[in-house]
Structures are given as C-alpha cells and as structure tokens.
C-alpha cells in the first residue's frame, strides 16, 4: 500500500528545506458530519502512509 500523492493534484511546495503537501477539501455533501468524518479518516490514513513511505514530507 502507498500514498498516491498525485491522485487528486494536491498542492506541493518546499519551505525551509522541508517538502509539504496541502490538499483542499470541500464539505458540499448532504451531511456536513459525514463529509467531515470521511475527510478525517482520509487524513489519518494518508498521514500514516506518508510517514511510512515518504518521510521527507511534513505531516
């Protein structure tokens, strides 16, 4: 398993020698809480995968 950082075109940049990734989420579904839980779950999975596979990125 790996984090595909190019899947949804996240914003990638470098700051002070650190690589950073920013992904913008919108909450436009019928349920704000459902969208939030989905985004939070995705963040947790991505964070763990990035720490394992891409340690040069800041979390």
RAFEN-V173533 format. One record per backbone hydrogen bond with DSSP energy under -0.5 kcal/mol. CO is the residue of the C=O (numbers start at 1). NH is the residue of the N-H. If there is no record, write none. Layout:
((CO	NH) (CO	NH))
//
This chain:
((2	4) (3	5) (4	7) (5	10) (6	9) (10	12) (11	22) (13	20) (15	18) (18	15) (19	58) (20	13) (22	11) (26	28) (31	35) (32	36) (33	37) (34	38) (35	39) (36	40) (37	41) (38	42) (39	43) (40	44) (41	45) (42	46) (43	47) (44	48) (45	49) (46	50) (47	51) (48	52) (49	53) (50	54) (54	57) (56	19))
//
